[in-house]
Amino acid sequence: MQTQQTRPFLRPAQKICVILALSLAAGLAGAHQGHHHGQATPDAASSSETQAPPAFVASTAKPFSGLMDDAMAVMDYGMVQAPMNGNANHDFITMMMPHHQGAVDMAKAVLLYTEDPEIRNLALGIITEQQNEIKIMQAWLDHHSAAGAK
């Protein structure tokens, strides 16, 4: 009977992939920490009292981290302020629209600060796809609000 030899340690390339995956997961978790979409945080004022952040502007006048903070602030505000009516389809759409716009804004920001062709292509794809999906979602809302008004 032949026994299979197990390797208790990963190869260097596998270790790097695992480290990158864990780092990415930790970064995403940190980026979304405190995001209570549609719900005020315990220490935050009610959403009706929350001041709207300024419109997002992608500019090298700010560092990349500042642009990402701005994009997240605009996205979070839009999601918290999304008009909800208790209909899952409607509420999903109204919250996803600012979420997708946040992805567009972040992609615009990274285009200002990267020369990496893979990241640039990814960002351009995100802009194209997310803007298209926003248009589809807006059309859905328009169609269903018109149908509900009849």
N, C-alpha and C positions, 0 to 999 in steps of 0.2 A: 504494500500500500504506500503510495507516494503522498507525502504531506506537503501542503502548500506553505511556502515560506511567507510570513507576513512581515511587512516593513513597518515598524512602529513610528518611523519618522518620515515626514514628507520630503520630497526632493526640493531643492532650493526654489525652483520655479513655482512649485505648488505652494510653498510657504508664502511666497510673495503674493500670489493670488488670494490666498486666505487672508493675509494681512490687509490687502487692499479692499477686499470685500467687507471685512469687519470695520475698517476705517470709514468706508463709504456708509455703511449702515449706521455707525455711530454719528457721523456727520448729519445724515438725514434725520435721525432721531432728535438731535440737538436743534436742527433747523425748524422742526415742527413742534418742539417743546413749547407748551403754553398756548398752542393753537386750539381753541375750543370753538370750532366753526359753528356759528349760529347761537353760541352761548357766551354770555359775559363771564370773564374770569372772576373769581371771588373778590379780588382787589381792584377790579376795573370798574369804572363808572358804567352806568347803563349805556347800551349802544346808542340810544337817542341822544345822549350827552357827549358821546365820543366825537371829537373833532376830526373831520376828514383830513387825511394826509394830502399834501400837494400832489398833483398829477406826476406820474413817473416820467422822468426825462433821462434818457441815456446820454451821458456826457462824461468826457474824461476830466471834467472839472472836479469830479469826486473820485475817490479811490473805488476800486471794484467792490470792496466790502460795503462801502456806503451805498453803492447802487443796489446791491443785493438786499440790504436792509430796507431801502426805499421801496423796492419791488415787493418785498414781503409785507411791508406796512400797507401798501395800496391793496394788495391781494387780500390780506386779512380783513381790512376795513370793508372791502367789497363783499366778502363772504359773510361777515357779521351783519351787514346791512341788507343782504339779499332778501327780497320780499318773499316771505314764506306763507303758504296758505294751507298747509297740512296735506296737500296732494304730493305724494312721493315723486311723481314724474316732474311736476312743476318745481318743487323744492330742489330736486337734484339739479335740474337745468339752471335755476337761478344761482345756485352756489357754484356750479362748475364754470360758469362764464367768467367770473373774476379769477377763479383758480387757473383757468387756461390763459387768461390775460397775464397773470403773474409769470407763467412760464415764458410767454412771449417777451415780457419785460426783462426777465433774467437772461434770456438768450440774446437780446439786444445788448445787454450790459457786457456779456462775455465777448461778443464780437469786437467790442472796443479794446479789449485787453488781451486777446490771444492771437497768436500767429499760427497755432497748431491747426493744420488743415482738417484733421478729423473732428476737432472740437468746433471749428468753423462750420463744417458741413452739418454736423449734428445740430448746432444752433440755428442754422438757416432752415433745416428741415423742421425743427420745432416751431419756428415762426410761421412757416407755411401751413403746417398741419393744424396747429392750434388756432390760427386765425380762421382757417376753413371750418374747424369744428365750432368755433364761436358763432360763425355765420349760420351754421346748421342749427345750433341751439336757439339762436335768435329767431330763425324762421319757425322753429317748432313752437316757441312761445307766442309769436305773432299768430300762427295758425290756430293754436289752442285758445288764445284769448279771444280771437275773432269768433271761434266756434262757440265759446261760452257766452258771448255777448248776444248771440241769436236767440 
